[in-house]
């Protein structure tokens, strides 16, 4: 509702950011967000659940590769080196300054993504139906704000503010492809989150690496049990790509698309939902947490240790 009126939406975000930055340090902010989600504070002195470990990692570990691989433009080089550029979505342009953006140069369909943020995306299936003024205002907002100040995920604090224009890979009616989010731990895929109809009737199914449906008692987002989603024929190749891309990290989520057998890279995510979303049941939290072998604490030191 707020996003329908950008003036109100931006005002809300600026006020929220200012309030939280004035009264909350990173730890207090993350603890507050966690309690709002789960009703209790996280136990990070001896973390056991997945999100307790994510919050511990946010507060205690630093790794330069997180910055590179969470950046939606810089990660392209990492993917190109590791598995090849055949898995990259076509990139049309990159904008560093608002003045560089030329509406008339955009293709008939495209996706705009802030490289230094999570969720700051505009998916356009038909440019003729796009609200031009709203698009320009979004770009100006994205390019003038540090996303770290909104959710306290430290890698975003070190990224240059940029927006990329990528090829649109959905259908003409605006339906985006299913998103295969592969949770990997020390280079091994363990769980697949399938996001279905993300921008319309968003549903989410969980599968193990044998493509057996994993049912949660109280899911964060409702699954789609009305049909059977078949395992992709090249599912083994998807897992292989995830293994290669994740082997440098104790944990990372590798997001892939599969368009009629063509595998495309989406992004790499180190702190899903900022540590406060996606799994609702304690059973799943504990299971996934048991796979997460925490790295060494090295707070205040940006290096490439894992």
C-alpha positions as CSV (number, residue, x, y, z in Angstrom):
1,X,0.0,0.0,0.0
2,X,2.8,2.4,0.9
3,X,4.7,1.7,-2.3
4,X,1.7,2.8,-4.4
5,X,2.5,6.3,-3.3
6,X,6.3,6.8,-3.5
7,X,6.3,10.1,-1.6
8,X,4.7,8.4,1.5
9,X,6.9,5.3,1.0
10,X,10.2,7.2,0.8
11,X,9.2,9.3,3.7
12,X,8.4,6.2,5.8
13,X,11.8,4.6,4.9
14,X,13.8,7.8,5.6
15,X,12.0,8.3,9.0
16,X,12.4,4.6,9.9
17,X,16.1,4.7,8.9
18,X,16.8,7.8,10.9
19,X,15.0,6.6,14.0
20,X,16.8,3.2,14.0
21,X,20.2,4.7,13.2
22,X,19.8,7.1,16.1
23,X,18.7,4.7,18.7
24,X,19.9,1.2,17.7
25,X,23.4,-0.2,17.1
26,X,23.7,-3.2,14.8
27,X,23.2,-5.8,17.5
28,X,20.2,-4.1,19.1
29,X,18.6,-3.6,15.7
30,X,19.0,-7.3,14.7
31,X,17.8,-8.5,18.1
32,X,14.7,-6.3,17.8
33,X,13.9,-7.6,14.3
34,X,14.4,-11.2,15.5
35,X,12.1,-10.7,18.5
36,X,9.4,-9.1,16.3
37,X,9.5,-12.2,14.1
38,X,9.8,-15.0,16.7
39,X,8.7,-13.5,19.9
40,X,12.0,-14.1,21.7
41,X,15.6,-12.8,21.5
42,X,18.2,-14.9,19.7
43,X,20.7,-16.9,21.7
44,X,24.0,-16.2,20.1
45,X,26.4,-17.1,22.9
46,X,25.6,-20.7,22.0
47,X,23.6,-20.5,18.7
48,X,21.9,-23.6,17.5
49,X,19.2,-22.6,15.0
50,X,20.0,-21.4,11.5
51,X,19.0,-17.8,12.1
52,X,20.7,-17.6,15.4
53,X,23.9,-18.6,13.6
54,X,23.2,-16.1,10.8
55,X,22.9,-13.3,13.4
56,X,26.1,-14.5,15.1
57,X,27.8,-14.4,11.7
58,X,26.5,-10.9,10.9
59,X,27.9,-9.6,14.2
60,X,31.2,-11.6,14.5
61,X,32.6,-12.5,11.1
62,X,33.9,-10.5,8.1
63,X,34.9,-11.7,4.7
64,X,35.7,-9.6,1.7
65,X,34.2,-12.1,-0.7
66,X,30.8,-11.5,0.9
67,X,31.0,-7.9,-0.4
68,X,32.0,-9.0,-3.9
69,X,29.5,-11.9,-4.2
70,X,26.5,-10.1,-2.7
71,X,27.0,-7.2,-5.1
72,X,24.7,-8.0,-8.1
73,X,27.3,-6.6,-10.6
74,X,30.6,-7.7,-9.1
75,X,29.3,-11.2,-8.6
76,X,29.2,-11.7,-12.4
77,X,33.0,-11.8,-12.5
78,X,33.0,-14.4,-9.7
79,X,30.5,-16.6,-11.6
80,X,32.3,-16.1,-14.9
81,X,35.6,-17.4,-13.3
82,X,34.0,-20.2,-11.4
83,X,31.5,-21.7,-13.8
84,X,31.6,-19.6,-17.0
85,X,29.6,-16.7,-18.4
86,X,27.0,-19.0,-20.1
87,X,25.0,-18.9,-16.9
88,X,24.8,-15.1,-16.6
89,X,21.7,-13.2,-17.6
90,X,22.5,-10.6,-20.3
91,X,23.5,-7.2,-18.9
92,X,22.4,-4.2,-21.0
93,X,23.8,-1.3,-18.9
94,X,25.0,-0.1,-15.6
95,X,24.2,3.3,-14.0
96,X,26.4,5.0,-11.4
97,X,24.8,8.4,-11.6
98,X,21.1,9.2,-12.0
99,X,21.9,11.5,-14.9
100,X,23.3,8.5,-16.9
101,X,19.9,6.8,-17.1
102,X,18.3,7.2,-20.5
103,X,14.7,6.0,-20.6
104,X,14.6,5.9,-24.4
105,X,17.6,3.6,-24.5
106,X,15.8,0.8,-22.5
107,X,14.8,-2.3,-24.4
108,X,11.1,-3.2,-24.7
109,X,11.4,-5.4,-21.6
110,X,14.0,-5.5,-18.9
111,X,14.8,-5.7,-15.2
112,X,16.4,-2.9,-13.2
113,X,18.3,-3.9,-10.0
114,X,20.1,-2.0,-7.4
115,X,23.4,-3.8,-7.1
116,X,24.0,-2.6,-3.6
117,X,20.7,-3.7,-2.0
118,X,18.2,-6.6,-1.6
119,X,14.8,-6.3,-3.1
120,X,15.3,-3.0,-4.9
121,X,14.2,-4.3,-8.2
122,X,11.9,-3.2,-11.0
123,X,10.7,-6.0,-13.4
124,X,9.3,-4.7,-16.6
125,X,7.7,-7.0,-19.1
126,X,6.4,-4.2,-21.3
127,X,8.1,-0.7,-21.4
128,X,5.0,0.9,-23.0
129,X,3.1,0.3,-19.8
130,X,5.8,1.5,-17.5
131,X,5.3,4.6,-15.3
132,X,8.2,6.7,-16.4
133,X,8.2,9.2,-13.5
134,X,7.9,6.5,-10.9
135,X,10.8,4.6,-12.5
136,X,13.0,7.7,-12.4
137,X,12.1,8.4,-8.8
138,X,13.0,4.8,-7.8
139,X,16.4,5.1,-9.5
140,X,17.1,8.4,-7.8
141,X,16.2,6.9,-4.4
142,X,18.3,3.7,-5.0
143,X,21.3,5.6,-6.1
144,X,21.3,8.0,-3.2
145,X,20.8,5.5,-0.3
146,X,23.1,3.1,1.5
147,X,21.0,-0.1,2.0
148,X,23.0,-1.1,5.0
149,X,21.4,1.7,6.9
150,X,18.0,0.0,6.4
151,X,18.7,-3.6,7.4
152,X,22.3,-3.6,8.9
153,X,23.7,-6.4,6.7
154,X,27.3,-5.2,6.8
155,X,28.4,-6.2,3.2
156,X,26.1,-3.5,1.8
157,X,28.0,-0.8,3.7
158,X,31.0,-1.4,1.4
159,X,29.3,-1.5,-2.0
160,X,29.3,1.3,-4.5
161,X,25.7,2.5,-5.4
162,X,24.8,1.3,-8.9
163,X,21.9,0.1,-10.9
164,X,22.1,-2.5,-13.6
165,X,19.7,-3.2,-16.5
166,X,19.3,-6.9,-17.3
167,X,17.4,-8.9,-19.8
168,X,13.9,-9.7,-18.7
169,X,13.5,-13.5,-18.5
170,X,9.8,-13.8,-17.7
171,X,6.7,-14.3,-19.9
172,X,5.0,-11.5,-21.8
173,X,2.2,-11.3,-19.2
174,X,4.7,-10.4,-16.5
175,X,5.1,-13.9,-14.9
176,X,8.6,-14.4,-13.6
177,X,10.2,-17.9,-13.7
178,X,10.4,-20.1,-10.7
179,X,13.4,-19.3,-8.5
180,X,15.5,-22.3,-7.2
181,X,17.2,-21.1,-4.0
182,X,19.8,-23.7,-3.0
183,X,21.1,-23.5,0.6
184,X,24.7,-24.6,0.7
185,X,26.9,-25.4,3.6
186,X,30.7,-25.8,3.3
187,X,30.2,-26.3,-0.4
188,X,27.4,-28.9,-0.2
189,X,23.8,-28.2,-1.3
190,X,21.4,-29.3,1.5
191,X,18.0,-27.7,0.9
192,X,16.2,-26.2,-2.1
193,X,13.6,-23.4,-1.7
194,X,11.3,-23.1,-4.7
195,X,9.7,-19.7,-5.1
196,X,6.6,-19.8,-7.2
197,X,4.7,-16.9,-8.9
198,X,6.8,-14.5,-6.8
199,X,5.1,-11.2,-7.7
200,X,1.5,-12.4,-7.9
201,X,0.4,-15.3,-5.7
202,X,3.8,-16.0,-4.0
203,X,4.1,-19.6,-2.8
204,X,7.2,-21.4,-1.5
205,X,8.0,-25.1,-1.4
206,X,11.0,-26.7,0.3
207,X,12.8,-29.8,-1.1
208,X,15.7,-31.9,0.0
209,X,18.5,-32.6,-2.5
210,X,16.7,-35.7,-3.7
211,X,13.7,-33.5,-4.5
212,X,11.5,-34.8,-1.8
213,X,9.0,-32.2,-0.5
214,X,9.9,-31.0,3.0
215,X,6.7,-30.0,4.9
216,X,6.8,-27.4,7.7
217,X,4.3,-27.4,10.5
218,X,3.8,-23.7,10.4
219,X,5.5,-22.3,7.2
220,X,6.6,-18.7,6.9
221,X,5.0,-18.6,3.4
222,X,2.3,-21.0,2.3
223,X,3.5,-23.8,0.0
224,X,1.8,-24.8,-3.3
225,X,0.4,-28.3,-2.8
226,X,-2.1,-28.0,-5.6
227,X,0.3,-29.5,-8.1
228,X,3.4,-31.6,-8.3
229,X,6.5,-29.6,-9.3
230,X,8.8,-32.0,-11.1
231,X,12.5,-32.1,-10.5
232,X,14.3,-30.4,-13.4
233,X,15.9,-32.9,-15.8
234,X,19.3,-31.1,-15.3
235,X,18.9,-30.8,-11.6
236,X,22.2,-32.5,-11.1
237,X,23.9,-29.8,-13.1
238,X,22.2,-27.1,-10.9
239,X,23.6,-28.8,-7.8
240,X,27.0,-29.0,-9.4
241,X,27.0,-25.2,-10.1
242,X,25.8,-24.5,-6.6
243,X,28.7,-26.7,-5.2
244,X,31.3,-24.8,-7.2
245,X,30.0,-21.4,-6.3
246,X,29.5,-22.1,-2.6
247,X,32.8,-24.0,-1.8
248,X,34.5,-20.8,-0.5
249,X,32.0,-20.3,2.2
250,X,30.6,-21.9,5.3
251,X,27.2,-20.9,4.1
252,X,25.6,-19.2,1.1
253,X,22.4,-19.5,-0.8
254,X,22.8,-19.9,-4.5
255,X,19.8,-18.7,-6.5
256,X,19.3,-20.2,-10.0
257,X,16.6,-20.1,-12.7
258,X,15.9,-23.0,-15.1
259,X,14.2,-21.9,-18.3
260,X,13.3,-25.1,-20.2
261,X,16.7,-26.6,-19.4
262,X,18.7,-23.4,-19.6
263,X,20.3,-22.6,-16.2
264,X,20.7,-19.0,-15.3
265,X,22.4,-17.5,-12.3
266,X,20.3,-15.2,-10.1
267,X,22.3,-14.1,-7.0
268,X,24.3,-15.2,-4.0
269,X,22.8,-14.5,-0.6
270,X,24.6,-14.8,2.7
271,X,22.1,-13.5,5.2
272,X,18.6,-14.6,4.1
273,X,16.0,-12.1,5.2
274,X,18.5,-10.3,7.4
275,X,18.4,-13.3,9.7
276,X,14.7,-13.0,10.6
277,X,12.6,-14.7,7.8
278,X,11.8,-17.7,5.7
279,X,11.7,-20.7,8.1
280,X,8.9,-20.6,10.7
281,X,9.1,-24.0,12.4
282,X,11.8,-24.6,15.0
283,X,12.3,-28.1,13.7
284,X,13.6,-26.7,10.3
285,X,15.6,-24.0,12.0
286,X,17.4,-26.6,14.1
287,X,18.0,-29.0,11.2
288,X,19.4,-26.3,8.9
289,X,21.4,-24.8,11.8
290,X,23.1,-28.2,12.4
291,X,24.5,-28.0,8.9
292,X,26.0,-24.5,9.5
293,X,29.6,-24.8,10.8
294,X,30.3,-21.3,12.0
295,X,33.5,-19.5,10.7
296,X,36.0,-18.0,13.2
297,X,35.1,-14.7,14.8
298,X,37.2,-11.9,13.2
299,X,35.1,-8.8,13.9
300,X,36.7,-5.6,12.7
301,X,39.0,-7.4,10.2
302,X,38.0,-7.5,6.6
303,X,39.9,-10.4,5.0
304,X,39.4,-13.5,3.0
305,X,39.5,-16.1,5.7
306,X,36.6,-18.5,6.1
